[in-house]
Each structure stands twice: as C-alpha cells, then as structure tokens.
C-alpha cells in the first residue's frame, strides 16, 4: 500500500477565506513555504487543469540541501480538482536529478466547517520515497501553521 502523509489544523476563519488563500498567488507565496524556506511562483493559472510553478529556496542550504539545485526545490503543480470552500486537489511534479526525490505526488486539501472556523486536513499520496515521512508531515504542519497565521490575520 502506498504511504499517506497527513496533517490537519483548525483555522479560525470560514472555509471560503481558507479556500481563497489556496487559490491566490500572493497568498501561496506567503504561507505555503514551510519554516526555513521561502517561495516564489513563476507561472500562475488558477483553474482546473491549470496550476503553478513554485521555486522553494532554503534559507540555510547547508542544513537542508535542495533537491533541484544546492539551495532549491522546484515543483510544478496542477490543479486537478477545485471544489469551492471544500476541496483542492493538486498534482505536484518534483524536478530532481535523484530519482528518489522525483515524481508526481497528489496533495488533497479538505476543508470542513468547524464551529466558527475551518478544519483543514491535508493528505499526500505517492510521495517520492526520498522524502522522509516525518520531515514531510512536519513541513505540511508548518505550512498549515503559516496558513492559519495568514488567514486569521486577514479575518
């Protein structure tokens, strides 16, 4: 059975606000990179079948070398499914010379109303085997914490 990496968090904002942050270029650049990284989007097409290319740069590449270059990870993301205020499915294609880091991963962002907020559950399937599960789940949790800070500040 394929490994499934996951993380979840309740965010103090309505599902529509969280969904909006998943589909806004400037928002994604601000919150998606996990701790220790910054991101830049090169291409942007927010529709089913569209997507984006993100360049993730390590703030300290000596501690965490990049998979695409010494200091970067490059990922091409397709929006496979967009269900307003409920679900975003992304197919992320990683660029890497080492085949253990290359491949196509599916990330599903589930949004569910939770009181006055939104429970966001992220599941990742077909994760390239070179990406350790604990580190990946920690990275997803870091992105969710960034998303919460970003969206809650705007609420």
C-alpha positions in Angstrom: 0.0 0.0 0.0 1.2 3.5 -0.8 2.3 5.7 2.1 0.0 8.5 3.0 1.4 11.6 4.7 -1.1 13.9 6.5 -1.5 16.8 8.8 -4.5 18.8 10.0 -5.3 22.0 11.8 -8.4 24.1 12.8 -8.1 27.6 11.4 -10.1 30.4 12.9 -11.6 31.6 9.6 -14.5 30.5 7.4 -14.0 27.8 4.7 -14.4 30.4 1.9 -11.5 32.5 3.3 -9.2 29.4 3.6 -10.2 28.3 0.1 -9.4 31.8 -1.2 -5.9 31.6 0.3 -5.3 28.3 -1.5 -6.0 29.9 -4.9 -4.4 33.3 -4.6 -0.8 33.6 -5.9 0.4 36.2 -3.4 -1.2 34.2 -0.5 0.5 31.0 -1.6 3.9 32.7 -1.8 3.4 34.0 1.7 2.2 30.9 3.6 3.0 27.7 1.6 6.8 27.5 2.1 7.4 25.7 5.4 9.8 27.0 8.1 13.3 27.5 6.8 12.2 28.2 3.2 10.8 31.0 1.0 8.9 30.6 -2.2 8.4 32.3 -5.5 5.7 31.5 -8.0 6.9 31.7 -11.7 3.7 30.6 -13.5 0.1 31.0 -12.4 -3.2 29.6 -13.8 -5.8 29.0 -11.0 -8.3 26.8 -12.8 -8.9 23.0 -13.1 -6.1 21.8 -15.4 -4.1 24.9 -14.7 -1.5 25.3 -12.0 1.7 27.0 -10.9 5.4 26.5 -10.7 7.0 27.3 -7.3 10.7 27.7 -6.6 11.3 26.9 -3.0 14.6 28.3 -1.6 16.3 27.0 1.6 17.2 29.9 3.9 20.2 27.8 5.1 21.1 25.3 2.3 23.9 23.8 4.4 21.4 22.4 6.9 18.9 21.2 4.2 20.4 20.9 0.7 17.9 21.3 -2.2 16.8 18.5 -4.4 16.7 20.5 -7.7 19.9 22.5 -7.0 22.1 23.1 -4.0 19.6 25.6 -2.4 16.3 25.0 -4.2 13.4 22.6 -4.8 11.3 23.2 -7.9 7.7 21.9 -8.1 5.2 22.1 -10.9 1.7 21.9 -9.5 -1.5 21.1 -11.5 -4.9 22.0 -10.0 -6.6 18.6 -10.6 -9.8 19.5 -8.7 -11.3 22.7 -7.3 -14.4 22.4 -5.2 -15.1 25.9 -3.8 -14.8 26.1 0.0 -14.5 22.3 0.3 -11.6 20.7 -1.5 -8.5 21.4 -3.6 -6.6 18.5 -5.2 -3.1 19.2 -6.6 -0.7 17.1 -8.5 2.8 18.2 -7.7 5.7 17.1 -10.0 9.1 17.5 -8.5 12.2 18.2 -10.5 15.3 16.4 -9.2 18.3 14.5 -10.7 18.0 11.9 -7.9 15.0 9.7 -8.9 14.2 9.1 -5.2 13.1 12.7 -5.0 11.4 13.0 -8.4 7.9 12.0 -9.3 4.3 13.1 -9.0 2.7 13.5 -5.6 -1.1 14.2 -5.1 -2.0 16.6 -2.3 -5.6 16.9 -1.2 -6.7 19.8 0.9 -10.0 19.1 2.6 -11.9 22.0 4.2 -14.7 21.4 6.7 -16.6 23.9 8.8 -15.7 23.5 12.5 -17.7 25.9 14.6 -16.6 29.4 13.6 -13.5 28.1 11.8 -12.4 25.5 9.3 -10.7 22.2 9.9 -8.1 21.7 7.1 -6.8 18.2 6.5 -4.0 17.7 4.0 -3.2 14.2 2.7 -0.3 13.5 0.4 -0.1 10.3 -1.7 2.6 8.9 -4.0 5.2 10.9 -2.1 8.7 10.4 -3.6 10.5 7.8 -1.4 13.5 10.1 -0.8 11.3 12.5 1.2 11.1 11.2 4.7 7.6 10.8 6.1 8.2 12.6 9.5 10.0 15.5 7.8 7.3 15.8 5.2 4.5 15.7 7.8 6.4 18.4 9.8 6.6 20.5 6.6 2.9 20.2 5.9 2.1 21.1 9.5 4.4 24.1 9.2 2.6 25.3 6.1 -0.7 24.8 7.8 0.5 27.0 10.7 1.6 29.6 8.2 -1.8 29.4 6.5 -3.6 29.8 9.9 -1.5 32.9 10.7 -2.0 34.4 7.2 -5.8 33.8 7.1 -6.5 34.6 10.7 -4.7 38.0 10.4 -6.9 38.9 7.5 -10.2 37.8 9.2 
